[in-house]
Amino acid sequence: MPIVEIVSFTASPAALADVSLGDASLKYTKNAEGALSVVRGFQVEDKTRGYTVITWESLDHHKKMTERDDYPAFVESLKPTLASPLQIQHVQFDGDATAAFTAPVTEITIAKPKEGKTRADIEAVIEEIKKNSHLVKGAHPPLAWGKVQQEPEAYVLAIGWDSVEAHLTAVKVAPIDSLVAKLAEVADYDLKHVTLNQ
């Protein structure tokens, strides 16, 4: 089953001034064996935060890329574009996440159980939200979710939207309003909006 790699970072001033500085690294990744799709963009809330989302045939395909002879040179080539270390998460979503990562705006939420709550508590609420996501105006369902391989207590939820405004409106309308409140009862979560392009 495909695995999605979500890479985030603070972009350097040079990369913010000229996003084409990242084109060579984007091409390298797109041409890697097993890379099904690669999109990149910036966070809406903090326009200095860059994102690259890679869908791999498997985690082994990602590992094979890191074992290539030219991989150290690839890593070195990233440095002029970065103002922070890379944050990398591998997520095996419960289904196809294409709709989330090809929408005009992608909501990426990282959720962890609150003290005294369990992963099962979070999963139950996420499933309820997913079941109702097709009813929401401006959404690009399905909601995709899965555990972060590097952090088993953490989940990533991804869903596409027409716009940030569409999302902010949706969470005020039943049944999503009560489900978001339920999620807040069982999870600490961090929500960001990202605009991604091929």
N, C-alpha and C positions, 0 to 999 in steps of 0.2 A: 504494500500500500504506500502511496506517495507520502513524503514527509515534507513539511514546510519549514524553511529556515528564515527566521525574521532577524535581520541585522539592523541595529540602530546605533547612531553615533552623533556627536556634535560635529558639524561640518566646519572646515577651516574657512577663514575669510576668503581665501583664494577660490575655494570650491563654491562658496556662496555667490561670488562675483561671476564665476564661469562654471556652470554645472557640467560642461563638456570635459572638464578635467577628470571626471569619473567614467568617461566613455570607454577607455581602454579596459578598465577593470570590469565594466559591465559586459563588454564583448568577451573577455576571458571566461567569465562565469557562464554566459549564455552558450558558449561553445563547449563547455565541459560536458563530458559524457554523463548522461542521466539527468541533466538540467532540463526540466520540462517547460518551465517559464521563469522569467526574471523580470520584476518590475521595481521601479525605484521612485522615490519622491520625498516630500518633506511633511513634517507634522504641522498641523494647522495652528495648534496652541503655542508652539515654539518653532518658529520658522528656521532656526539653526539646526534642528534635529533632523538628520537624514535617515531614510529607511531604504533598505533593499530587501525584497521578499523573493526567495527562490523556492520553487517547488521542485523537489528531487524525486526521481523514481524510487529511491530508497536512501537511508542514511549511509549505506555503504558507498553509494555513488559520491556523496559529499566527501566521505573519508578518502576515496580514491583521488579526488581532486587535490586534497591536502598532501597527498603522498607523491604528487608529480614532481619531477626535477625542477620545473620552472615555477613551482608554487612559492618558494622564498622570494623570488624576484617579483611575483605578483603582490605578495604582502608588502614588500618594500615600496612598490608603486602606489599603494594606497596612502602612504604617510602624508604626502602633500595635501590630501583632501580631508584629513582628520584633525580635529581639535580635541578629541577624547578617544579613549580606548573603545573598541567595538563591543557592543552588547549583543550576544548571539543566543537565540532560543530556537530549539528544534521542537516542532509540534506535530504530532500525528493527529490531524483533525478527524472528527467522526464521519466525515464525508467530504465531498468535493467543495473546496473553498474558493473556487474560481470566481463566483459571483461577488464574493466579498472583496477580492483583491483587484477586480476590474471595474468596480463601480466608481462614480465620480469622487466619492469620499469613502474611505474605509475606517470603520470604528474598530480599534484594537484595544481590548480590555484585558488586563491581567488581574486575576482574582485568586485570593488565598483564603482559606478558612479562618474565621475569627477564632479567638481563644474560646474553647468549649464547643466549637462547631466542627463538623467533619467534612471530608471531601464528598461524602454521600449527600450531605445537606446542600452543598453547592450544586452538585450534579442534578439533583431533583429540580431546583429552581431553573437552572440553565435549560433543562429539557422542556419545562413549561414555557419559557420565553421562546425557545425554538419552535414549539408547536403553534405559537401564536404569531410568529414573525411575518407570516404571509398575509396577515390581516392589516399590517401597518403601512399606512400611506408613506411613500417615499423610501421604503426599505427595498433592498435587493436581496431577498432570501435565497437560499436558506442561511440561517445563522450557523456558522461552523465553530466547533469548540474542541479542545483537546488538552491533554496534560503537557506541560513543559518537560522535556526529557532531562534538562539540566537541573530542574527544581521540581521534584515530584508532587509537592504540595500546591504548586501553582498551575492555574489553567489560563489558557488564552481563548478569548471569545472574539470572533471576527464576523462582522456583517457590513455589507455595503449600504450606502445611502445616496440619495440624490444630492444632498447637501448636509452640512452641519445643522442648519436650521431645521431640516426635515427630521433629523434625529432628536433635536431638542424639543420639537413639537410632539413627537411620538411618545416620549416618555411621560407626557402629561395626560395622555389619553388611555382609557381603559381598553384592554386589560393590562397593557404594558406598565402603566403607572404603578399598579399594585405589585407586579412581578419585580420591578426594579427595586421597590421598597423591600420586598422579601429578600432579594439578593443582598441588599445592604445590611440586613439583619444577620446573615450567615457568613458574609465575606467582606474582607477589606479588598477594595479594588482600585485600580488605576486605569483611567479611560483616556485614550487619545484618539484624535482624528488625523488621518493621513491622506494626502492626495498622491496617488501612485500613477505612474505612466510606464508604458512598455520601454 
